Amino acid sequence: MSNLFRRDPRAQWIARNRLHPLHVPEGQLIQRGPTGLLRKNVHAIGFIGPNGLKRIDRSGAAGSFKQLNRQSAQGSKSAAQEEIVLPLHKVANPDFYILVVVDGVSGRLSSHDRDILGLAHKLATQPATIENDAAFDKGTGGNEARTGAGVDAGVGVDPGERTGAVVAVFFDTITEEKLDTAGIDRLVNFEGNEYQQYNPEKRCADLYKLVNQINPKHILFPDSIHGGADLGRRLAAKLNTTVASNVWKVNGNQIVCRGSAGKTDITRPITNIMLALEECNEPVSDTRHECKVLEQPLIPLPKQASDQTLEQAITNTYEQKITDLGNESVNPNDINLAEAGFILSGGNGITDWDQFHHAAAILGATEGASRVAVDDGFMPRERQVGATGTWVTAKVYIAVGISGAIQHMQGIAQCEKVIAINTDDSCDMVKRADLSAIGDSQEILAALLALVHEQNGDFKRDLKGAVDDGQKKESNPTSELLGLKQHRATPKNAPEAQHA
C-alpha cells in the first residue's frame, strides 16, 4: 500500500478553479491518473496542442507569477498587491541589431506587435548559430560601438556570446505607455504630418536609409493588414533580397512558415526579412528594457516650389503613385467588433433598448452586448463581447448595465479605457473601470445625450433652421449639428435604405 500513488482531489480542484481563494496562479501541480501516469495540463502556458498552436501568456505578468506564488504560500495578501520591479535588461554596446517595424495602430502596441518583439528578443539573445552574421552587404554600421554587451540587475550574459539589441520603428505619434516592458532596447520614431496618411513609398525610403545606417541582422514585420506585410515586401524589393512570409516559428537557423491557408508547415532557411504571424513567440514579460532613442538618419525635407505644398513636394520626391483621399465615414456597426475603437456595450441592466441604440448612433459608437443580453434576444450573436464572443481592443469601452462576468472581463482586457455605468458600486466591472457612474442606466444615458446636445449649441433651434431653409442635402442635419459624420448605407443594406 505504501508504493501506491494517492491523488489529492481537493488540491487538484483548487488548481483548476481560478476563483478559489487558495488558487495559486501558474501553479505547477503534478496530476496523475489512476494508473500513476502523469497527465498533461492543456491549460498550462507553453502547452502545444495537436494543431501546433502554443498557449502563450498575454497578461504580461508571466515572469512575476513565481514571486506571487511564494507570497501566496506565505499567506501574505498585501504583499501580492505590491508593485513588482522587473530586472533591467541593458545592452550597452550591441554587436548587431534586430530591426522590428511595428504596426503601431493609433500609436499603441498590439498583441501581434508584442509577439514579434518577443521573437526579436529571442533572436537577439540566442547564441549565434548562423555563419553569415551580416544582414546586408550595404550599410556602414551603427553609431554605437559593437564590441560587447552588458546586462544589469541579474540578467546574465556570457561575455563570449554575441548579443544584439532590438530596435523598434514607429511611424507617427506614440501613445503607448509601457514600451520598456515590451522588449525594446532602442527606439526610432519617424514623426510628421506626412506619416499621418497612407504613403508606403515615403516609409519605405526612410526604412531603406535606416537599414543602411544600422545594418541590422534581421528585419521583422507583422504579417498583417495594417501595412506591415506590404511595407516588408516593398523593402525587400528595394534591397533586392528575399522575404519569408507567414513565419510562425524560428528554430536556430531554420524557420517554419504556414502554407495552404495554415494547413501546411514549410521549413526553410532563415532569411534577413521575415513577415511573422501572430503568436510566433511569447511576448517579453520578465524583464524591463532601456528603450533608448536611437539616432535616426537625417532625412532632409524635399525642395518645394513656390506654388507647391509640402505634401505635394513629398509626393513628387518619392514618386508616390498612391494618393490618400482620407478617411471615409461609415456606419459604426459595419466595423468589425474586434477592430472597433469606440464601443458602447449593453447588458442586463438596460431597460430601454431604443434609447441605447439612439445613444450609440448619436455618439458614433459600435454596439456591443453581454452574453445575457444576447441570450435574451436583445442583440445579435455577433455583437457579444467576451471570451465566448469577440475579444475587443477598443480605445474607449463603455459598459452599460454589465456586472462583469469573468468571460466578459477577459474579452475587454486589452481595452485602453473602460467606463462603467451600473447601479452596483461593488461589481467587478466597476472595479475594473477607469471611470464609473453609479445610478440608473436610463437616467445616465439621457443626461449624457442632453449634455451632447448642450455642448453643440441650441440643438432644436439650429435643427429647425436647417429644415426651414430647405437645404436638401444627402447628409443628415441632425448628425451635422452634433458634429458627427454621415453614415452611408452599405451595399447589403442599400435596398432597405431605399424603402425606408
N, C-alpha and C positions, 0 to 999 in steps of 0.2 A: 504493500500500500504506500510506502514511503517513496517509491520510484514513480508513482503516477503523478502527472501534472494536473493540478487543480486550478480551474479558472475562477476568477472573481467577477461574477455577473454585474455586481453593483459598480465596480470600478470601470468596467467596460461601458456600462450605460452612461456613467458620468462623462467619460471621454467622448462619447458620441453626442451628448446633449450640450450644445454650446451655451445654452441659457442657464445651466445648472450653476449655482454659486461656487461649487468646488471644481468646476471645469477649468483646466489649465490650457491656455492656447498653445497649439503646436505640441501637445503632449505626446511624447513618443511611447505610448503604451503598447506593449507587446501583446498581441492577441493570438491565441492558439485555438485550433479546432478541437473536436472531441478526441481525435487521434493524437493530438500533441503537435500537429504540423502548424507552422507559422502561417498566419493569414495576412494577405496583402491589404493594406489600407488604401482603398481607391480614392479617398478624400484627402490624403496627405499631399502637401506641397511637394512637387517634383515627381509625382507618380505619372508614368507614361502608360496610357491605355492602349487597347488593341488597335485603335485608329491612328496611333502615333502622336496624338496630342498630349502635351505635357501640362500638368496643372501648375500654374505659377501664382505667386502672391502679388496682387495689385495694391495691397493696402499700404505698401511702403514701410512696413514695420516688421518684416520677417526677421531682420537682424536683431531686433530688440526683444523678441519673444523669449529668448533664453534668459535674459535678465529678469523679465517679468515672471518666468517660471520659478526662478529662485526666490523672488519676492513673495510669490503666492504660496510657495512651500513653507515660508517662514510665517505666514499668516498676517503679513503686513498689507493692509488695504490702501493706506495712504501712500506707501512707497511706490505702488504701481501707478499712481496718478502723477508722480513726479516726471518732469521732462528728462528724457534720456539723451545725453550728449554722445553722438556717434564719433568714432575716431576720424581724424582728418587724414585724408589721402593726399599727399603733397608730392608733386613731381617737379623738382627744381629745374633739372636740365634734361628734358626728354631726348631720347635717342631717335625717335621718329614720332610721327603724328598719325592719328586715325581721324579722318575728317567725316563729320556727320552733318548732313544738311537736313534739318528737321522741317516738318510741315509748318509747325507753329501757327495753327489756325487761331486767329484772334489773339496772337501773341502768347498762347499757352501751349504747354507740352501735353500732347495726347498720350494715351496708353501705348499707342503704336510708336510714338517718338521715344518714350521711356524704354520700351523693349529694345529698340535699335541702339540707344545709348548704352544699355546693358551689354549688348553684343559688342559694341565698340570698346567698352571697358575690358571685356574678355580678350579681345584681340590685342589690346594694348598691354595687358599684364601677363599673358601666357608666354611660356618660353618660345624662343624663336625656332620654328620648325621649317620655315621657308628659306631656301637657299638664296633666292634673289630678293633682298630686302628693299631694293629701290623701287618705289611705286611707279615713277615715270622717269624717263631719261631727261625730260625737260626740268626746269626749275634749278634754282641755285641754293636751296636750303632756307631754313627759317632764320629769324633774327636771334633766336636763343641758341646758345651753345649746346651741342648734343654729345656730351662726354660722359654723362652719368645721370643717375636719378636717385632721389631720396624720398622716403615716406615717413611721416611723423605719426606720433600717437599710436604706436603699437602695430601699425600695418607694415610688416617687414617685407623687404625685397632683397633678394640675393644680389650683392654688388656685381657679380659676374654676369647677370642676366641683363639683356637689353630691355628697357622699359620705355613705353611710349605714353603719350598724352592724348586725351580725347578733345578734339576741337569741334564745338557745336556752332553752326552757322544759322543765324536768324535773319530774316528779312522783315523790315518794318519794325514797329514798336513792340517791345517785350513787356507783357503783363504778368508773366509767370513769376511767382514769388519764391519758389523752392527750387532754384536752379542748382544749389550746392548739393542737394541730396539726389540729384538725377544722374550724377556721374560725369559732370562737365569739368574738365581741367582748364580748358581755355575757351574763350567766348569771342565770336566775331559777329557783330551786328551791323548790317547794312541798313541805314535809315534814310528816309527821304520820301517826298511825295511820289516819286516815280515808282516806288515799291508798293504803293497802295492800290495799284491796278495790275491787271494781268499783262506782264511784259517778260515772257520767258527769255527773249534774246538778251535783254539787259542783265538779267540774273545770271544767265549762262556766261556772259562775258566777264562779269565780276568774279564768278567762281573760277573761271579759267585763269585769271590773274592771281587769285588766292592760291590755286594749286601750284602755279609756277613759283610762288613765293615760299611756301612752307614744304613743298614736295612731300605730300602725305603718302603713307604706305598703303592705305586703303581709303576708299571714299564710299560711305554708306548713305543710301537714300531710302525713305519709306516707299514701298511699292503700293501707293495709294492713289486715290482720285483727286487728292488735294494739290497736285502739282509735282510731287516728288518723283514719281515714275517718269513723267515727261521730261523733267529737268535733268534727271540722271541719264536718260538716253541722249539728250541734246549734248550734254557734256562729254559723254563717251564718243560721240561722233566728232566733236571738236578736237578731242585729244587723240582721235584715231586709235582707240583701244576697244577691247571687248567689254561687254557688260553682262552680268548674270542677274536674271530676274527671278522672282518668286523664291528667293532664298529663305529657308526657314531653319537651317541648322548648319553650323560650322564646326568641323572636326579637324583640327590641325590645319593641314594644307589641302583639305577636301571640303567641299560644300555640298549640301543636299538641297535641291530645288524641287518645287512642286510642279507637276505637269499633268496634262489631261484633266484639267479642271479639278486639280487636287487629288486625283486618284492614283497618280504615279509619282514615285520619287526618282529623281535623276541625280546621280553623283558625278561631280566634275571637279577639276582642279580649281582652287580658289583664284579669283580674279581681283583686279585692282578696284573696279567699280561694281558694287553689289546693290541690288534693289531687294530689300528684305521685307518679309511678310510680318504681320502681327504675331506676337508670341514666338518670335525667333529666338528669344533668350529672356531670362529673368531680368527684370529691371534692377538697377543698383539700389540697395536698401540698407546695407550695413556700414557704409562709410559716407563721410562728407568730403567734398572736393573744393578746391580753391576757387574755381570759376573765374580765373583771371582774364581780363580783357586782353586779347591778342592784338598786336599792332597789325591792322589790316593794310593791304596795299593802297597807295594813294591813287585814287581814280579821279582824274580831273574832269570837271564838267565840260560837256561838249560846247563848241563855239556856236553861238546862235546869232542869226541875222537880226537886223533891226525890226523886221516885220515878223519875227518868229517868237513863239513862246518857248519856255524851257522844255515842255513836253514834246513839242514839235522837233526841237533840236535833238532830243534824245532819240526820238523815233527815226530821224534821218541818219544819226550817227551809227546806231546799232542795227540798221536795216530791219527795223521791226515791221514784220509783214502782217501782224495781227493787231487790230485796233480794238481797244477795250471800250465798249459802249456804256459801261457802267452796270450797276445792279438793276434788275427788273423786279418790280413789285409783284408778288404772288400771294395767293391765299395762304395764310399760315398753316391751315390744316392740310394743305397739299405738301408741306415739308415733312420728310421722314422724321418720326418722333425721336429717333436716335441722333439726328443731326440738328434738331431744333435748338435755338439759343435762348428762347424765352417760352416757358411752358406754364400754363395755368391748369392745374390738376384738381379735380373734384373727387370727393369721397362720399362716405355715408352721411356726413354732416350737411350736405347740400339739401336744402328744402325747396328751392326754386331753380330748376334746371334751365328755364328760359332766361332767367336773369344771369345765370352762369355763362350761357352761350353768348348773351349780349355783351357781358363784360369781356369775354375773350376776344370778341370782334372789335370792341372799342379799343382795347389795349394792344391789339395786334399780336396776341399770343397764340401759340399752338396748344390745342386742348389735349389734356391727358386725364387719366382716371385711375382710381384704385381698383383692386380686384372685386371688392364688394359692389362698387358702382357698375362694373361690367357685368357681374353675375346677376344683378338686379335688372339689367336691360336698359339702364340709362345711357350707357356709352358703348360703342362697338368694341369688339375684342382687340382690334389693332391699336386702340388708344390706351391699353392697360400698361401701366408703368410698374416696373419691379423685376425681381429675378424670374418670376413666372410670366413676365410680359416683355417689355422693352427696357434695356439699360439706357439711361439718358445721361448726357453730359452738358446740360444747359448752363448758360451763364447765370440765369435767374430762374428759379423754380418756385412757384407759388402753390402751396398745398392748402386747399380749402376743405375743411371738414375731414381731414385724413389723420387718423390717430397714429399711424406709423408702424405697421406690421413689419416683421424682420425682412420679409421678401421685398417689401416696398423700400425699406431703408437701404437694402443692398443695391437696388436699381438706381437710386439717386446719390450714391456715394461719391460719384465724380462731379456732381454739380458744384458750381463755384459759390453761389449764394442761394440759400434756401429761406423762404418766407413762409411762416405757418399762420393760418387763420383757424382757430379752434376754440371751443368752449372749455376744454380741459387743459388747464395750465401745467399738468403733470404728465401729459402723454409723451411718447417717445419722439414724435415729430417736433414738438415744441422744444424738447431738449436738444434736438439736432439742429434746429433752425438758427440762422444768424439774426433774424428779426421775427418776433411773434406778435400777433394781435389776438387778444383773448376776448371773445364775445361771439354773438350770433353771426354766422356767415352771411346771411341775407342782409343784415343791417350794415355790416362792414363793407360788403361789395357795393351796396347802394351809396354809402358815404364815399367810397373810392371813385365811383362814376361821377358823383356830384363834384368831387374835387378836380377830376379831369376836365369837366365842363367849365368849372370856375377858372381854372388856370388858362383856358383857351378863350377867355373873354365871355361876353354875354352870348351864350350859345343860341338861345331861342331867337334873339333879335337878329343875329347875323344869318341864321339859317332862313328866317322868314325873308330877309332882304335878298338873299341869294335866289330864293324861289320866285319872288315877285319881279325880279329883274329879267326873268325869262331866259336865263342863261342855260341853254340846252347843251350841256357838256356830257361827255361819256363818263366822267368821274362823278362820284357820289359827293354832294356838297357837305353831307354830314362828316364824311371821312376827312375832307379838306379842312373843315373848321377845327377838327380835333387834331390836326397835324399828322394824319395817317395817309398812307398811300392807297391808291385804289387797288382792290383785289379783283383781278380779271378771272373770269370763269375758265377753267382748264378745258381742253377738248372733250374730255369724257363727261364734263358737266355742261357743255355748251347747249345741247338740246333742252336740258331742264331750265337753263337760264333764259332761253328764248320764250318758253311757255310761261315763265313766271310773270 
